[in-house]
Amino acid sequence: MRFDVVTIFPGMLEPVLAASLLGKARERGLIDIQVHDLRRWADPPHRKVDDYAYGGGPGMLMKPEPIVRAVEELRTVDAWTVLLSPQAPPLTQPAVRCLAGREHLILVCGRYEGVDDRVRDLVIDEEVSIGDYVVAGGEVPALVLIEATSRLIPGVVGCEDSVRDESHAAGLLEHPQFTRPEDFRGRRVPPTLLSGDHGRVADWRRAHALRRTLDRRPDLLSERDLTDTQRRQLADFDLDRPEGARPHSCAPASNGDAEALP
Ligand SMILES: C[S@@+](CC[C@H](N)C(=O)[O-])C[C@H]1O[C@@H](n2cnc3c(N)ncnc32)[C@H](O)[C@@H]1O
């Protein structure tokens, strides 16, 4: 799989792309990632990539010409061009899976107040957001997208089972996990996991994955009704560890704040 990233801060990405899982996958030729400085496609002598917004307002916008030229030059027949943007629905694991099935992704990173809107019509196939909040540029979102999709490419993650069984892979969160020591500050590992009985361990994990999902992300289950087996698992299995998500430190935003806006 090939990624081309277009950015005005190429230096932000290289250290991350050279490290750990992604660095190894690149060395082994499983993924090809090229980072391009957008200014290469900007007009000399100043290579300006931003300008004031028509109609006024704070900050600068990214000009359309360099981005469109960059995508037109990098595009291959298999290319799918993604604009990192807070204005898309937040990225999900099924969407990541779909993107991981593509041969060639061109990722366009915005900065400042964003990009001239005509770029969307002219060269963008899809917009991707990493969540309903705003960061300063598309570089970190691009890294998130590259790491999430690369993990699904066969051979990138050493143990394929870990990708198959993890949170969001099948619409559930992963069950709780423990390593040594068996007793840490008075908190003991659930006895079932020490039993050596693979069947019971598998049942425990399935039941706790369901329980954890219901407790923390019931929205994930509302879309897919529980099967009879899952209902039985939840009812029958002795859930030997109390569940409890750590809530966000800030109270959920009340609609009152939004209504106060003009
Ligand atoms: C400061 S943001 C611009 C936000 C824009 N003024 C708006 O209100 O939609 C600059 C750039 O950061 C990137 N960005 C910011 N938040 C993002 C998010 N949640 N997901 C993906 N990209 C994001 C986009 O590339 C965006 O063009």
The ligand as a Tripos MOL2 file, in Angstrom:
@<TRIPOS>MOLECULE
LIG
   27    29     1     0     0
SMALL
NO_CHARGES

@<TRIPOS>ATOM
      1 C1         -7.3920   24.6700   12.6710 C.3       1 LIG1
      2 S1         -8.0130   23.4630   11.5330 S.3       1 LIG1
      3 C2         -9.2200   24.3820   10.6420 C.3       1 LIG1
      4 C3        -10.5970   24.2360   11.1940 C.3       1 LIG1
      5 C4        -11.6320   24.9650   10.3430 C.3       1 LIG1
      6 N1        -11.5080   26.3910   10.4900 N.3       1 LIG1
      7 C5        -13.0450   24.5470   10.7650 C.2       1 LIG1
      8 O1        -13.6250   25.2020   11.6120 O.co2     1 LIG1
      9 O2        -13.5280   23.4970   10.2540 O.co2     1 LIG1
     10 C6         -6.7160   23.3140   10.3930 C.3       1 LIG1
     11 C7         -6.6090   21.9430    9.7400 C.3       1 LIG1
     12 O3         -6.3880   20.9580   10.7360 O.3       1 LIG1
     13 C8         -6.8990   19.7180   10.3090 C.3       1 LIG1
     14 N2         -7.8090   19.2260   11.3510 N.ar      1 LIG1
     15 C9         -8.1980   19.9000   12.4640 C.ar      1 LIG1
     16 N3         -8.9970   19.1460   13.2250 N.ar      1 LIG1
     17 C10        -9.1280   17.9510   12.5970 C.ar      1 LIG1
     18 C11        -9.8430   16.7600   12.8770 C.ar      1 LIG1
     19 N4        -10.6030   16.6460   13.9560 N.pl3     1 LIG1
     20 N5         -9.7340   15.7370   12.0150 N.ar      1 LIG1
     21 C12        -8.9900   15.8480   10.8910 C.ar      1 LIG1
     22 N6         -8.2920   16.9640   10.5610 N.ar      1 LIG1
     23 C13        -8.3650   17.9980   11.4000 C.ar      1 LIG1
     24 C14        -7.5870   19.9570    8.9720 C.3       1 LIG1
     25 O4         -6.7170   19.5520    7.9370 O.3       1 LIG1
     26 C15        -7.8110   21.4470    8.9800 C.3       1 LIG1
     27 O5         -7.8660   21.9840    7.6840 O.3       1 LIG1
@<TRIPOS>BOND
     1     1     2 1
     2     2     3 1
     3     2    10 1
     4     3     4 1
     5     4     5 1
     6     5     6 1
     7     5     7 1
     8     7     8 2
     9     7     9 1
    10    10    11 1
    11    11    12 1
    12    11    26 1
    13    12    13 1
    14    13    14 1
    15    13    24 1
    16    14    15 ar
    17    14    23 ar
    18    15    16 ar
    19    16    17 ar
    20    17    18 ar
    21    17    23 ar
    22    18    19 1
    23    18    20 ar
    24    20    21 ar
    25    21    22 ar
    26    22    23 ar
    27    24    25 1
    28    24    26 1
    29    26    27 1
@<TRIPOS>SUBSTRUCTURE
     1 LIG1         1 GROUP 0 **** ****
